Amino acid sequence: MIKLLKKPGYLFDLYFIFYVKFNYAEYVATLPEEERSETKLKNLNFTLASFGEIPDELYLFFHALKSDLTFFSKNYSWFHCDLFTTKFNFNLFINQFRNTKTIIRKLLEYYFENLTEDEMNEYLNSNDKLFACIKASAYSYDEKSHLYEFFLDPDSYIQCLIEQLSEKERFLSQYYEKNYQKIFDVFNETTLDSLSQQVAELKDLSFLLQEGQTLYLSYSLLDKYLLKLYQLEDGAIYLLGIDYHLLLDIKKEQQRMVRLDSFGMALGEENRIMILQYLLEHGEASRKDFEKMFNFSGSTVYHHISILLKAGLLQTRNEGKTILYSLNHIYFDMAIDTLRKYATKRS
């Protein structure tokens, strides 16, 4: 069974408006080559400009430090995936930003992920010590400047975030009213069999053939090449850009490739080898399992898991609000194939 959902894809588009503002070059680099033409980019820029200016004060919330991961996406965009089929909406989304203290703490954790609890409390209670930490960091001049400015007056920055999200959501609502037929057109042409065949090399959707399982589809109009799958107890949600099919061949080719530099970096630390060995023996585990098993702090686990995920060695699935990690066996098979060309040739 396939059902159409509006809200998840809609709210991902809201995030997309801000993401592109602060990561434009990085986003363009992910596009299919034909989509990087001057005309196509001009159309993209014109569309995004119609939603109004975005203040530079929001830089820290949407500037990507690692791959496409931003403070906002790590802490808020996908946090409620278990609610996507029920009460997930803009009000729930915006209410997450009412607790100023929580946002300040999370932002500090994001930009300084290896802080101990004592260091965290020290920096939260002393701007002098926090600013000394920022100054000593390896961040760029722009990043440091934005960090200084935010922590001098966090309330005004968070209020700016709330106001901008609310303003852009009003514009986005109008945009969807005018263009939602495009989503119906794509959805009406989609079946479980056709989608399963399209993404077969990226995601295995065979579990949806079980009785009682539902595939929820939610499309984005602005983030046209979105491809994200979340498993649920009763099925899965696939977030798709309306032109996702244009990116499938690129994604498949990327999955067949193994970058030896990132592969070597991922394996070049004893704690990450311990995590891989644990998953080999136990199948899958959560971050809490790693913290308990190896006496790691939450920030340490996050650091190692992020590197392993970015390199491709791990895969994930959602079980309620818990993310479970397991070995990406297909990746290791590809690594063997990549390394084989360096082996001694035998007659």
Buried (B, 14 or more C-beta within 10 A) or exposed (E): EBEBBEBBBBBBBBBBBBBBBBBBEEBBEBBBEEBEEEEBBEEBEEEBEEBEEBEEBBBBBBBBEEEEBBBBBBBBBBBBBBBBBEEBBBEEBBEBBEEEEEBBBBBBBBBBBEBEEEBBEBBBEEEEEBBEBBEEEEBEEEBBEBBBBBBEEBEEBBBBBBEBBEEBBEBBEEBBEEEBEBBEEBBEEBEBEEBBEBBEBBBEBEEBEEEEBBBBBBBBBBBBBBBBBBBBEEBBBBBBBBBBBBBBEBBBEEBEEBBEEBBEBBBEBEBBEBBBEBBEEEEBBBBEBBBEEBEBBBBBBBBBBBBBBBBBBBBBBBEEEEBBBBBBEEBBEBBEEBEEEEEEEEE
